[in-house]
Amino acid sequence: MTYFLIGLGGALGATLRYYFSNYFSQFILFSIPLGTFLVNLLGCFLIGYFISNQEEENALFINNFFAIGFLGAFTTFSAFTKEAFVFYNNESFLIFLVYTFFTVFLCLFSTYLGFKIFYNG
């Protein structure tokens, strides 16, 4: 059952990521494509939410389906690093630094925010 939940969550997360990334990639802010950036921010916020509300009775379901499966496939570190490398390789060093810094910082902050907003303890 564990592998099924992870696989199902992963299939749904990857499909939704593809949709979101394609839709938001049409928007560019300071030469930075927003598709991957926004998907990762939303996914990090949601992981903060899910880890803040794990109860004994549904912790395995939340962890397997949502955290590992859905959000693991929804967020995309590989696409982020590919985009950052393209900036670096094209000698757009300032954009590379801004994109890398803000992605890492805001994704960590987004997880923290999701946890703090919804934490019941």
N, CA, C and O of each residue as an XYZ file, in Angstrom:
484
protein
N       0.820     -1.196      0.000
C       0.000      0.000      0.000
C       0.868      1.265      0.000
O       0.491      2.272     -0.598
N       2.020      1.217      0.664
C       2.916      2.369      0.724
C       3.355      2.803     -0.663
O       3.283      3.985     -0.997
N       3.811      1.847     -1.477
C       4.288      2.173     -2.811
C       3.163      2.681     -3.701
O       3.376      3.554     -4.542
N       1.989      2.146     -3.518
C       0.836      2.607     -4.287
C       0.525      4.065     -3.962
O       0.300      4.869     -4.866
N       0.513      4.410     -2.663
C       0.223      5.787     -2.256
C       1.287      6.757     -2.786
O       0.960      7.842     -3.265
N       2.538      6.364     -2.698
C       3.620      7.214     -3.200
C       3.497      7.380     -4.714
O       3.631      8.490     -5.230
N       3.245      6.287     -5.421
C       3.104      6.342     -6.872
C       1.924      7.175     -7.316
O       2.038      7.973     -8.246
N       0.792      6.998     -6.661
C      -0.403      7.776     -7.002
C      -0.178      9.258     -6.723
O      -0.497     10.109     -7.553
N       0.372      9.561     -5.552
C       0.675     10.958     -5.227
C       1.671     11.551     -6.211
O       1.524     12.697     -6.634
N       2.684     10.772     -6.575
C       3.689     11.245     -7.526
C       3.103     11.523     -8.900
O       3.449     12.521     -9.533
N       2.224     10.653     -9.363
C       1.593     10.849    -10.671
C       0.748     12.121    -10.680
O       0.789     12.896    -11.635
N      -0.013     12.327     -9.613
C      -0.841     13.534     -9.533
C       0.020     14.790     -9.391
O      -0.262     15.811    -10.017
N       1.057     14.715     -8.578
C       1.935     15.869     -8.377
C       2.677     16.252     -9.639
O       2.783     17.436     -9.956
N       3.197     15.265    -10.374
C       3.932     15.547    -11.604
C       3.010     16.146    -12.660
O       3.405     17.057    -13.387
N       1.790     15.639    -12.747
C       0.829     16.161    -13.717
C       0.463     17.606    -13.397
O       0.424     18.456    -14.287
N       0.197     17.874    -12.133
C      -0.154     19.232    -11.738
C       1.032     20.187    -11.903
O       0.849     21.338    -12.297
N       2.243     19.714    -11.605
C       3.431     20.547    -11.803
C       3.581     20.921    -13.276
O       3.858     22.076    -13.600
N       3.399     19.963    -14.152
C       3.507     20.225    -15.593
C       2.525     21.318    -16.012
O       2.883     22.229    -16.759
N       1.294     21.223    -15.530
C       0.276     22.219    -15.855
C       0.670     23.596    -15.309
O       0.681     24.579    -16.051
N       0.994     23.665    -14.009
C       1.353     24.937    -13.379
C       2.595     25.544    -14.025
O       2.615     26.731    -14.353
N       3.633     24.724    -14.206
C       4.885     25.227    -14.779
C       4.664     25.790    -16.170
O       5.173     26.864    -16.492
N       3.918     25.085    -16.992
C       3.648     25.571    -18.349
C       2.845     26.864    -18.330
O       3.124     27.791    -19.090
N       1.846     26.917    -17.455
C       1.012     28.113    -17.393
C       1.825     29.319    -16.927
O       1.788     30.373    -17.562
N       2.552     29.174    -15.833
C       3.273     30.308    -15.260
C       4.584     30.622    -15.967
O       5.159     31.685    -15.733
N       5.071     29.739    -16.818
C       6.299     30.016    -17.560
C       6.126     31.129    -18.576
O       7.115     31.671    -19.070
N       4.895     31.477    -18.896
C       4.658     32.587    -19.813
C       4.929     33.930    -19.141
O       5.048     34.954    -19.815
N       5.027     33.925    -17.815
C       5.314     35.139    -17.068
C       6.793     35.160    -16.688
O       7.320     34.184    -16.153
N       7.443     36.259    -16.963
C       8.870     36.390    -16.673
C       9.062     37.658    -15.858
O       8.527     38.713    -16.198
N       9.824     37.549    -14.785
C      10.105     38.683    -13.915
C      11.611     38.849    -13.816
O      12.297     37.965    -13.304
N      12.132     39.959    -14.295
C      13.579     40.217    -14.292
C      14.344     39.083    -14.963
O      15.372     38.644    -14.447
N      13.868     38.612    -16.083
C      14.466     37.523    -16.872
C      14.366     36.161    -16.204
O      14.976     35.203    -16.678
N      13.616     36.051    -15.120
C      13.475     34.784    -14.394
C      12.130     34.172    -14.746
O      11.095     34.811    -14.557
N      12.127     32.941    -15.255
C      10.851     32.268    -15.545
C      10.150     31.904    -14.238
O      10.749     31.306    -13.344
N       8.897     32.266    -14.144
C       8.181     32.096    -12.875
C       7.577     30.712    -12.680
O       7.155     30.390    -11.569
N       7.521     29.894    -13.704
C       6.886     28.579    -13.575
C       7.511     27.726    -12.481
O       6.825     27.339    -11.535
N       8.779     27.434    -12.594
C       9.468     26.599    -11.609
C       9.513     27.282    -10.256
O       9.317     26.636     -9.226
N       9.767     28.573    -10.248
C       9.877     29.335     -9.013
C       8.580     29.257     -8.200
O       8.619     28.974     -7.002
N       7.444     29.505     -8.835
C       6.158     29.498     -8.118
C       5.733     28.095     -7.697
O       5.168     27.916     -6.619
N       6.000     27.105     -8.535
C       5.683     25.720     -8.172
C       6.455     25.319     -6.915
O       5.897     24.707     -6.003
N       7.737     25.668     -6.876
C       8.542     25.311     -5.712
C       8.101     26.062     -4.462
O       8.088     25.481     -3.376
N       7.739     27.337     -4.586
C       7.246     28.082     -3.421
C       5.952     27.472     -2.877
O       5.817     27.276     -1.669
N       5.022     27.179     -3.747
C       3.754     26.586     -3.324
C       3.979     25.211     -2.696
O       3.400     24.898     -1.655
N       4.814     24.396     -3.325
C       5.101     23.071     -2.786
C       5.756     23.128     -1.419
O       5.441     22.321     -0.545
N       6.659     24.069     -1.227
C       7.319     24.210      0.076
C       6.336     24.685      1.145
O       6.386     24.229      2.287
N       5.447     25.598      0.773
C       4.416     26.035      1.714
C       3.538     24.861      2.133
O       3.222     24.698      3.311
N       3.147     24.044      1.157
C       2.294     22.889      1.449
C       3.005     21.846      2.300
O       2.374     21.214      3.147
N       4.308     21.651      2.092
C       5.019     20.685      2.931
C       5.062     21.196      4.365
O       4.976     20.406      5.305
N       5.193     22.496      4.544
C       5.118     23.068      5.892
C       3.772     22.806      6.536
O       3.688     22.474      7.719
N       2.719     22.960      5.745
C       1.367     22.665      6.241
C       1.235     21.199      6.643
O       0.748     20.895      7.732
N       1.663     20.299      5.776
C       1.482     18.874      6.052
C       2.307     18.396      7.237
O       1.838     17.565      8.014
N       3.514     18.899      7.391
C       4.303     18.443      8.540
C       3.820     19.072      9.838
O       4.128     18.567     10.917
N       3.076     20.154      9.754
C       2.555     20.765     10.979
C       1.307     20.052     11.486
O       0.947     20.200     12.654
N       0.654     19.297     10.645
C      -0.616     18.670     11.019
C      -0.582     17.153     11.010
O      -1.622     16.517     10.834
N       0.566     16.571     11.193
C       0.640     15.112     11.213
C       0.136     14.584     12.555
O       0.696     14.876     13.611
N      -0.909     13.820     12.481
C      -1.449     13.154     13.655
C      -1.105     11.678     13.542
O      -0.854     11.178     12.446
N      -1.092     10.998     14.643
C      -0.716      9.581     14.666
C      -1.536      8.745     13.686
O      -0.989      7.879     13.003
N      -2.836      8.996     13.612
C      -3.714      8.139     12.815
C      -3.541      8.295     11.305
O      -3.804      7.354     10.557
N      -3.107      9.458     10.850
C      -2.964      9.639      9.406
C      -1.565     10.078      8.990
O      -1.382     10.523      7.857
N      -0.580      9.969      9.862
C       0.781     10.428      9.565
C       1.390      9.654      8.400
O       2.052     10.250      7.550
N       1.183      8.351      8.343
C       1.752      7.567      7.251
C       1.119      7.915      5.919
O       1.812      7.996      4.905
N      -0.191      8.122      5.910
C      -0.865      8.511      4.669
C      -0.347      9.864      4.196
O      -0.003     10.025      3.025
N      -0.291     10.829      5.096
C       0.186     12.165      4.737
C       1.623     12.101      4.244
O       1.957     12.699      3.222
N       2.466     11.387      4.957
C       3.868     11.302      4.574
C       4.027     10.608      3.223
O       4.733     11.114      2.350
N       3.385      9.464      3.041
C       3.566      8.695      1.805
C       2.890      9.339      0.597
O       3.523      9.525     -0.442
N       1.626      9.676      0.727
C       0.893     10.211     -0.416
C       1.279     11.662     -0.711
O       1.653     11.991     -1.836
N       1.188     12.522      0.297
C       1.404     13.947      0.058
C       2.875     14.358      0.068
O       3.361     14.920     -0.913
N       3.584     14.090      1.153
C       4.954     14.602      1.287
C       5.910     13.943      0.299
O       6.618     14.632     -0.435
N       5.934     12.611      0.278
C       6.867     11.909     -0.606
C       6.346     11.878     -2.040
O       7.067     12.238     -2.970
N       5.110     11.454     -2.221
C       4.566     11.282     -3.567
C       4.198     12.587     -4.245
O       4.872     13.024     -5.178
N       3.125     13.210     -3.776
C       2.586     14.391     -4.448
C       3.572     15.555     -4.462
O       3.907     16.068     -5.530
N       4.039     15.976     -3.288
C       4.907     17.147     -3.240
C       6.313     16.850     -3.751
O       6.993     17.740     -4.263
N       6.747     15.593     -3.611
C       8.038     15.212     -4.183
C       8.051     15.352     -5.693
O       9.067     15.727     -6.280
N       6.929     15.053     -6.321
C       6.833     15.177     -7.782
C       6.385     16.574     -8.211
O       6.705     17.020     -9.313
N       5.653     17.257     -7.351
C       5.154     18.596     -7.685
C       6.283     19.620     -7.695
O       6.376     20.439     -8.609
N       7.141     19.573     -6.680
C       8.282     20.489     -6.648
C       9.386     19.940     -7.537
O       9.400     18.752     -7.858
N      10.306     20.799     -7.931
C      11.295     20.347     -8.894
C      12.631     21.052     -8.696
O      12.849     22.156     -9.195
N      13.505     20.404     -7.969
C      14.841     20.944     -7.769
C      15.669     20.823     -9.042
O      16.502     21.684     -9.327
N      15.445     19.771     -9.800
C      16.225     19.581    -11.029
C      15.931     20.673    -12.057
O      16.854     21.155    -12.713
N      14.681     21.070    -12.210
C      14.356     22.140    -13.151
C      14.941     23.470    -12.666
O      15.417     24.272    -13.469
N      14.904     23.698    -11.361
C      15.518     24.910    -10.803
C      17.010     24.959    -11.112
O      17.518     25.986    -11.560
N      17.714     23.853    -10.875
C      19.163     23.860    -11.113
C      19.477     23.992    -12.601
O      20.470     24.617    -12.974
N      18.631     23.404    -13.453
C      18.832     23.555    -14.902
C      18.694     25.015    -15.312
O      19.521     25.536    -16.060
N      17.661     25.666    -14.828
C      17.445     27.073    -15.158
C      18.576     27.940    -14.612
O      19.058     28.837    -15.304
N      19.002     27.679    -13.377
C      20.106     28.443    -12.793
C      21.385     28.236    -13.604
O      22.126     29.187    -13.852
N      21.641     27.003    -14.012
C      22.841     26.719    -14.799
C      22.808     27.428    -16.146
O      23.844     27.893    -16.621
N      21.638     27.519    -16.766
C      21.515     28.227    -18.043
C      21.899     29.700    -17.851
O      22.617     30.264    -18.677
N      21.428     30.321    -16.770
C      21.816     31.706    -16.494
C      23.328     31.818    -16.318
O      23.965     32.716    -16.870
N      23.881     30.914    -15.557
C      25.326     30.925    -15.311
C      26.108     30.708    -16.607
O      27.074     31.416    -16.890
N      25.682     29.739    -17.370
C      26.368     29.385    -18.615
C      26.289     30.505    -19.661
O      27.188     30.658    -20.487
N      25.208     31.278    -19.613
C      25.040     32.401    -20.534
C      25.668     33.683    -19.995
O      25.448     34.769    -20.531
N      26.442     33.542    -18.942
C      27.138     34.655    -18.297
C      26.190     35.727    -17.771
O      26.524     36.912    -17.754
N      25.026     35.305    -17.350
C      24.074     36.184    -16.675
C      24.249     35.967    -15.173
O      23.356     35.458    -14.496
N      25.404     36.358    -14.674
C      25.776     36.031    -13.295
C      24.854     36.680    -12.269
O      24.518     36.055    -11.263
N      24.444     37.907    -12.502
C      23.562     38.577    -11.554
C      22.212     37.860    -11.476
O      21.696     37.632    -10.383
N      21.648     37.511    -12.611
C      20.375     36.788    -12.620
C      20.555     35.415    -11.967
O      19.690     34.969    -11.212
N      21.663     34.750    -12.253
C      21.971     33.467    -11.616
C      21.975     33.604    -10.099
O      21.352     32.799     -9.407
N      22.661     34.604     -9.576
C      22.751     34.796     -8.122
C      21.403     35.158     -7.510
O      21.027     34.630     -6.464
N      20.681     36.058     -8.165
C      19.367     36.474     -7.647
C      18.404     35.298     -7.650
O      17.724     35.049     -6.655
N      18.341     34.581     -8.753
C      17.429     33.435     -8.867
C      17.764     32.354     -7.840
O      16.870     31.815     -7.188
N      19.030     32.046     -7.702
C      19.445     31.014     -6.761
C      19.163     31.435     -5.325
O      18.590     30.666     -4.552
N      19.560     32.643     -4.966
C      19.354     33.124     -3.599
C      17.877     33.167     -3.236
O      17.467     32.630     -2.207
N      17.079     33.810     -4.086
C      15.667     33.967     -3.753
C      14.910     32.637     -3.771
O      13.998     32.442     -2.967
N      15.265     31.738     -4.656
C      14.605     30.432     -4.651
C      14.888     29.690     -3.358
O      13.965     29.200     -2.708
N      16.152     29.602     -2.980
C      16.497     28.864     -1.757
C      15.916     29.553     -0.530
O      15.283     28.904      0.302
N      16.122     30.846     -0.410
C      15.645     31.575      0.762
C      14.125     31.541      0.866
O      13.583     31.226      1.925
N      13.441     31.862     -0.219
C      11.981     31.931     -0.160
C      11.328     30.554     -0.030
O      10.257     30.440      0.566
N      11.944     29.521     -0.568
C      11.392     28.177     -0.382
C      11.523     27.739      1.081
O      10.594     27.153      1.637
N      12.658     28.017      1.695
C      12.807     27.703      3.125
C      11.827     28.520      3.960
O      11.203     27.993      4.881
N      11.693     29.798      3.642
C      10.759     30.649      4.365
C       9.319     30.196      4.142
O       8.504     30.244      5.064
N       9.004     29.761      2.939
C       7.663     29.291      2.623
C       7.308     28.045      3.437
O       6.184     27.921      3.923
N       8.254     27.129      3.586
C       8.027     25.949      4.420
C       7.793     26.369      5.862
O       6.868     25.881      6.511
N       8.622     27.265      6.362
C       8.479     27.773      7.727
C       7.116     28.438      7.911
O       6.435     28.207      8.911
N       6.726     29.258      6.947
C       5.446     29.956      7.025
C       4.276     28.974      7.024
O       3.348     29.112      7.821
N       4.317     27.991      6.139
C       3.263     26.984      6.117
C       3.166     26.226      7.425
O       2.069     25.913      7.887
N       4.302     25.932      8.018
C       4.322     25.238      9.304
C       3.753     26.131     10.401
O       2.891     25.694     11.164
N       4.219     27.367     10.492
C       3.800     28.275     11.574
C       2.331     28.656     11.484
O       1.656     28.751     12.509
N       1.832     28.874     10.293
C       0.434     29.274     10.130
C      -0.511     28.169     10.582
O      -1.544     28.443     11.193
N      -0.161     26.919     10.283
C      -1.099     25.822     10.520
C      -0.746     24.934     11.701
O      -1.483     23.991     11.987
N       0.350     25.199     12.397
C       0.758     24.342     13.507
C      -0.250     24.440     14.645
O      -0.607     25.536     15.076
N      -0.705     23.287     15.128
C      -1.736     23.240     16.171
C      -1.170     22.984     17.560
O      -1.935     22.906     18.522
N       0.121     22.852     17.693
C       0.709     22.473     18.984
C       1.149     23.602     19.831
O       1.655     23.386     20.932
